[in-house]
Amino acid sequence: MDPSPKTESAQPKSAAAVNRAALPMFQLTLPIIGETFFRTLVASADTLMLSSYKDSAVAAVGMMGQYIFFTQLLFNIICTGASIVLAQYIGAGKTEKAERVTKASTAMALYVGAAVTLFVVLATKPLLAAYSIEDDVRAFATEYFVIFGGIGALATAFNMLQGAVLRAYGYTKDALIGTVAANIVNLAGNTLAIYVIKNGFEVTGTAWASVVSQFVSCLIYAYMIRSHSEIKMPFKGVFRLDRESYATVLKIGIPTAGESISYNVAQIVIMAMVSTLGTVSMSALVYAQTIVRYVYVLANSIGVAVQIKTGYFVGSGKSGVAYRKVYKYQLIGSACSLGAILFINLFGTELVSLFTRDPDIISRLKILLLISIYYEFGRSMNLITISALKGSGDVKFPVFYGICSMWGIMVAGSWFFGMKLGYGLTAVWWSIGSDEFSRGVVMILRWHSKRWMSKAIS
């Protein structure tokens, strides 16, 4: 018998009762775009604000930022795996399994966060001893890494996991609010340390501001999670061994993290190649990457939303609906990316002048932005379709092909055409774009083959 309106409104809806697959894509995507943008901003705020203090502080924070990024990749193993598994369980209405996954993921986040804290506190000085750097850079790097990368590791890990859980349940607006709050706290703390207290507290204060921002975000997320009755994330029994849930999350999370690590190492190798072409080429590459990163935010955010929706559809046994919908999402996402990069090219002269006045850098940067039309179209295909495949549980093939393409097309192409044949930076950018385009085409063919339909998480 259908419940009366009064009875229905008085009872909290369970995860099974809410048709998550029916959530509008726009409702999911827009907050994710904002969250990704603000996460990008909070990651760069420390470096930008410390530039008014000392170049050595900027160098130290920039250097240790690479290590902090890699520790966050470890946390992302858990977050990505939990997000994909949860989406399918939520779509299938398996509330008990979803609760077990959140518990297991919480335990893993706490274990890994504690391990990172211990490692950073003990290993920072030996690690920095391998670098030939000035004493003040070494001192700043030690302060920043031990405080934010070490002491703040637990807060960062749990913050990332809570955000992933909220997104998996479709509460992307809540995840955005937590990220905005973290930005406000971080910027306020940095301002206080750098411009008010000063007197040698600049780097230390900046690091503590980052830690506090993560902690505040954790508290906000915890409140939001408790306000949604269908999300079960209790601490009681969290450390009880649950091998099945651990294995399910890691089976998805580890390959995905491996792909991210491979991509970032490949980018480091390419930057080393470009550095041999001179300062002008290296500067043009950095500026181009900075500009197109905001087009990436758009496609990546749509990809995250598509991953969540695909998980809902597959979990609820509607793989056929997912098959048709993803083509529509892909078309819209690629159109958005193309529109954004065409807009950038249309106003390229004004945009480039914000970064540099050097005519050589400007001329090369304009060429790179023109090539970026091809690059961003390929990247939008890749990011959106590969997210759909991962959301369906099909992780190994996209990751395996992705790693092969990164090194076989992006890195090898950059070396052969850019360095060996002497076509320089333009060839490097074409190679980076061709890697994305290749992966985009292959992922669409994989989706079309429907082999992913057999990969659903049970």
C-alpha positions, 0 to 999 in steps of 0.5 A: 500500500502506498504511504500517505504524503504525511507518512512519507515526509515523516520518514527519512529516506534510505539509500535504497528508497532514493533513486540516485540514478535519477539525479540530474547531471547538472545537479551533480556536476556543477558543485564538482566543478566548483569543488575541483576549482577550489581544491586547485586554488587551495593547493596553490595558495601557499606558494602564491602568497609566500612569493611576497615573503621570500623566493627561498620559501616558495622554492621550499614549498614547491619542492615539498609540494611534489611529495605531499601530492604523492602522499595524497595519491596514497589516500586517493587509492582509498577514496577512489575505490570507496567512491566507485564501490559505494556508487554501485552498492547505492544503486543496487540498494545494498545499504549494509554493504555500503556501510561496511565499505565506509567503515573499512575505508575509514579504517584504511584512511586512518592507518595510511594517514598515521603511517604517512605521519610517522614516515614524514616525521622520521624521514624528512631530514634524511630525505632533504640531505640528498638535495644540494640546497641552501640552508634556508630552503632546507629549513623552510622545507623541513618546517612545511613538510613535517607540519602539513605533510606529516602532522596534517596527514590524518586530517587530509586523508579523512577529509578526502574520504569524507568528500568522496563519500558525500559525492558517492551519495550524490551530495556534491553540493555538501562536498563543495561547501567543505572545500570552500570553507577550507579555502577561506580558513587557509587564506585567512591563516596565510594572511595572518602568518605572512602579513600580520604576525610575520617575524619568521612565522611565515612558512610555519604559519602557512603550514599550520593554516593548511592543517587547520583548514583540513581539520575544519573541513573534516568537522563540516563534512562530519556534520553534513554526513550525520545530517543525511540519515542514509549515510552510515559512517560510524566509528564504532567497530571501524577497526574490525577486520573486514577483508572482503571490503578492504579487497573490494576497495583496493581492487579498484583504487590501486590501479587507478592510483597507479595510472595517476602516478605514471602520468605525473612521472611522465610529466616530470620526464617531459619537463626535463626534456623541455628544459634542454630547449631553453628557458623560453620553451620551458616558460611557454610550456608552464604557461600553457599547462596553467591556462589549459588546466582550467579546461581540464577542471571542466572535463574532469568534473563532468567525468567524476559526475559520469563515474557516479551516475554510471555506478548508480546505473550499473548497481541497479542493473540498468547497464543498458541505460548507462550505455546510452546515457554516457554517449550523451554525457560525452557529447555535452562534455566535449562540447563544453571543453571545445567551447572553453578552449575556443574562447581561450584562443579567441581572447588569446592575446589578452590572456597571454599578456597577463602572464608575460610580455616576452614576444618569443614566449607569447608567439610559442604560447599562441601556437600551443593554445591553438594545438590545444583545440585538438588536445582538449577535445581528445582529453574530454573524450578520455576523461569522461569515457574512462570515468564511465568505465571505472564507474562500471567496475572496468578498471584494469583495461583503461589503466593498462592502456593508459600507461602504455599510451602515456609512455608509448605516445606522450613520452616517446613521441616527445623524445623522438619528434621533439628532441631527436628530430628537432621539432621542439616544443610544438612536437612535444605538445602534439605528442601530449595531445595525441596521447589524450586523443588516442586514449579517448578513442580507445576508451570510446571503443571499449565502451562501445564493445560493452565488455565493461558490462561483465565487470560490475562489483557484486 
